[in-house]
């Protein structure tokens, strides 16, 4: 079998002389046209610290691929900084960018007949976006995480960007002054890398390592450390070998791989966004996965890692304590991982973990032993009820009370909600409802980090609930429920809630209920009219037209076949 199985379509034969002429201009010589072409999908930008270090990694990967006997071809893809767009209309483009990124990588790799791809990403959406493209194309591939940011420091405490969001709430509640707010802002983000807690980027990097699509330990390395660049070079060599062996994503991204990823996400206390992204990736590769699978695994897997946002430590601490391999080995020993799942190295997961100790080191408390977990069960609960007949996702770590019943405080947008919180208009016992922020209604399913952080900062995290058909940042914690489906825009029950209605959030019984009679709801439904789309041109309008429910991953190609 030729090594350039796909790219020979543009490099082989007399009729491809013009194609080769173009390739000669970018560095191909006579002996290069039979070599495999590896796409280096580079998410580099200076828009966000998450991606500002990616170009160095892409260059190291390029050199590694060339050293392994391949012809690397670098191309760019976009990114949106969730942290910078948070709380603004720009956040509507964040989830949209996941599909734009997937489409762009698929377009280049298939348009140029590339033999394989190494994707370098470091922000919340270019990570799942790249993996969706990898799943769709099913060509040999590996993902290289750009790495986590190192923590900021102030007054003896580690800071992350979420510290700044929470400081806004503290300032508005009169708990800190302007000088302290400025100090947190100035010290929260010290350099390159993705947000430092077990937020969405570090959650997805951990998931990809657990799925076998990234190298061991690579998911928790700091962006600025030399080992991260070395790992990028090694990843390129691994993907070239995968091209030679025709080791495909469909052999790695199996049902077992997804179950492994969910188990690890539960163990590390990962982001609610992982639910949305894993559903989308499974759709792309053709593996059946549902919200119920998350609940099934949650019941078996405890939270083992004491990580921010609700815990004490950051991702670099997890790395020093043994990283994701140590977490996986604990789960494997308990029969909660599929050790026979294949990885991009060609080894099974059990073979990768063979030399990892069964118990975490005793000189650290980032990773707890099996018999001393942070929480006895996973933290991402799937709630259902008349408010979420298709399901909703609650993150229940760091919550003292798993149940709240209170009056609805209804807001038609995130901005109006945040304004009310900062003005002190939200009281203990309230249940905030933020609607028309779903995949179609937003459109784009904005994250609610600003309101949730303001609630925490105001000291209301244990006494105020918040539900939304939008999303939450990986930095969110508290009594919050997102991904409520069906969403308001399509007539979900969340659209029928009125100010003062009684709502119950019960994480223990996995219930999200509007305490209004069926007869009353039917009357309200008969009077409800869908609002006009907020956008009629451009990418947001196209997205709103195509996007599916969040309960199946908010994908844009569902049912097209």
Secondary structure, 3 states (H helix, E strand, C coil): CCCCCCCHHHHCCHHHHHHHHHHHHCCCCHHHCCCCEEEEEECCCCCCCCCCCHHHHHHHHHHHHHHCCCEEEEEECCCCCHHHHCCCHHHHHHHHHHHHHHHHHHHHHHHCCCCEEEEEECCHHHHHHHHHHHHHHCCEEEEEECCECCEEEECCEEECHHHHHHHHHHHHCCCCCHHHHHHHHHHCECCCCECCCCCHHHHHHHHHHHCCCCCCCHHHCECCCHHHHHHHHHHHHHHHHHHHHCCCHHHHCCHHHHHHHHHHHHHHCCCCHHHHHHHHHHHHHCCCCCHHHHHHHHCCCCECECECCCCCECHHHHHHCCHHHHHHHHHHHCCCCCCCCECCCCCEHHHHCCCCCCCCCCCCCCECCHHHCCECCCCEEEEEECCEEEEEEEECCCCCCCEEEEEEEEECCHHHHHHHHHCCCCCCCCEEEECCCCCCCCCCCCECHHHHHHHHHCCCCCCCEEEECCECCCCCCCCEEEEEECCHHHCCHHHHCCCCCEEEEECCCCEEEECCCHHHHHHHHHHCCCCCCCCCCHHHHHHHHHCCCHHHCCCCCCCCC
